[in-house]
Structures are given as C-alpha cells and as structure tokens.
Amino acid sequence: MEILSQTWHWSISGFLIGVVMLLLLYFGKTFGMSSNLRSLCAMTGIGKKVSFFDWDWKSQRWNLVVVAGAMIGGLIAVQFLHDASKVSINPKTIEQLSLMGIDEPNGKLVPSSIFENLSPKMIFILIVGGILIGFGSRYAGGCTSGHAISGLSNLQIPSLKAVVGFFIGGLIMAHFLLPLIF
Amino acid sequence: MNLVKYLVVGILFGIVLTKTEAVSWYRIYEMFHFQSFHMYGIIGTAIATGLVGIQVIKRKKLNDIDGMPIEILDKEKGNARYWIGGILFGLGWALVGACPGPIFILLGAGFYNVTFVLLGAVLGTFLYGLIKDRLPH
C-alpha cells in the first residue's frame, strides 16, 4: 500500500497518461478534456441561439463518462490512497509562496488560502481563471490533454504553437501577475 | 454503446493525476518557476509513450475495438488561434493551477471551491462560441 499512497513517480504517471490516450484511440476516440466544456454548454440547449453549440453533444457522451470516472478517480485517490505527508515541493518554492501569503502544502494538494477561502476577491480570481481556461482552450482548440499530450505525440505543429502559448501565458502569470494579485 | 470502459479509463486518469500531484496548484506554480523536474517528467513521459504508441498504430495500421482503422486527425492549420488562445489558456492555468481535466478531478476529490473555476470555464467556453466568428483564427 505504501507504494500506492506515496507520490507517484513522474515516469510511472507519465506512462499511464500516455496509456490513457492510447486506450481512447483504441476505442475509436480522442483524448481531450476541454471538449466536455463545450458539451456542458450544448446540453443547455443554447445551440438554438449560438451556432457553435448546435452540435451533437450526445455523440460526445463517452467523454462525459470519462470525466465522471476522473471525478471518481480523484475521490478514490484522496480517500483511500492518500498519504498526508506528501506534495513535497521545492523549499525555495515554499519560501516564495509565503512572501505572497500563500500557505505551504503540508500534505494538502491545493493552498487553503486560495481554495478554502470564500472571500469575494478569491471567488472572483477563481472565476476569472476559469474564464481564461475555458475561452483559451476552445479558441486554441484544445488544452493540455488535447494539444500537449495528444497533439505533440502525433507531431502536430499547431499543437506545438498552442503549447508554447500555454507556457508564455503561464510564465507571465507565475512570474509577473501572481505577485501583483496575491 | 458500452460506456463502462470509458468510466474505467476515467477512473485510472483521475487516480494517476491525483497521486502524481499533477492536480496540485503547487506543482503547477513550481513548474512555471522551473523549480522541479516533476511536471516536465510527467508531460515528457506521456508524450514519449504516446509517440511510440501512435507510430505503432500508424505503421501496423492497427484497428480499433470495433475493427475500424484507427484514424488520427491532423490539427487544423492556423496561427492566431493557437498563439492567442494558448496564451490566454496559460494565464488561467497558472492562476488557478488546474487545466480542464484536473478541474473535474479536484471537484470529485472534494475541493468544492473549484466549482467557481468550472463555472468560469463553462462561461469562457460560451463566450468563445458567442464571438468566435469575429476572432482571427
């Protein structure tokens, strides 16, 4: 059990993520998580007004099932396979974060100061972050799964552009904007 | 349609991403500050595994589970959509420390504040659909 409950080594998890993508190809599908956000929009019937959502989301039901599975997987991992001593990030990172008032992991997956904080400012930050993710991934036609994993492993130049974009945006946020926000 | 296999793949995906801490805000911050190899190792190994698998699929012309040839579509050509969309996505990814997969996984794991991120993400997707035709692609 100890092997399961500690932080999984990057090589094992990287390999398994590759296997997940290949399994979906074997099932005749493609690996891409952000498409589900489009399905969620289409399910509301908004397709009658906005043509982008006038698509057959029912043909994408399988992907919503993957998402349901992923949620169950997250629950299993936290409830039954969790070792509270982990998320051992770089001590330098912890020091930097404390300067911004963000608490250290101490066994938690996400900072309490961001995710257990119901102040209007933090709710606003989470919603804005979500909007950027939703808008950006649909504009770019995919997210980490669709471009970084599926696209790059199929040697797609458009995916390389998108992934370089992900990193430009991420670096700007992490280095210049986060210290201003927190 | 047999949906159970998708549920199983999803569960595997959720467990792996949680246990390797790819769903952790901290890991994403650390990655963008180049203070750990962890996330680069995960993404790199996933791509390497996929690369080998896809080459095998293409060279051996493998069939899918229903006996149909496995087709892997090329991404559409373009510039603006990938650069601008990519940068906007990256800004959001580093801010909330989660991309679409982990948003759902964290919700399942019981981090309910992530609901706000999901709401935003659905709203962002909707906004894109609304102004899509006016954007350069």
Interface residues (C-beta under 8 A of the other chain):
Chain A: L4 T7 W8 H9 W10 S11 I12 S13 G14 F15 L16 I17 G18 V19 V20 M21 L22 L23 L24 L25 Y26 F27 G28 T30 M33 S34 N36 L37 R38 L40 C41 I46 V50 F52 F53 R61 W62 N63 V65 V66 V67 A68 G69 A70 M71 I72 G73 G74 L75 I76 A77 V78 L81 K86 V87 I89 N90 K92 T93 Q96 L97 P105 L109 V110 P111 I114 F115 E116 N117 L118 M122 I123 I125 L126 I127 V128 G129 G130 I131 L132 I133 G134 F135 G136 S137 R138 Y139 A140 G141 G142 C143 T144 S145 H147 A148 I149 S150 G151 L152 S153 N154 L155 Q156 I157 P158 S159 K161 A162 V163 V164 G165 F166 F167 I168 G169 G170 L171 I172 M173 A174 H175 L177 L178 I181
Chain B: M1 L3 K5 Y6 L7 V8 V9 G10 I11 L12 F13 G14 I15 V16 L17 T18 K19 T20 E21 A22 V23 S24 W25 Y26 R27 I28 Y29 E30 M31 F32 H33 Q35 S36 F37 H38 M39 G41 I42 I43 G44 T45 A46 I47 A48 T49 G50 L51 G53 I54 I57 L62 D64 I65 D66 M68 I70 I72 L73 D74 K75 E76 K77 G78 N79 R81 Y82 W83 I84 G85 G86 I87 L88 F89 G90 L91 G92 W93 A94 L95 V96 G97 A98 C99 P100 G101 I103 F104 I105 L106 L107 G108 A109 G110 F111 N113 V114 F116 V117 L118 L119 G120 A121 V122 L123 G124 T125 F126 L127 Y128 G129 L130 K132 L135
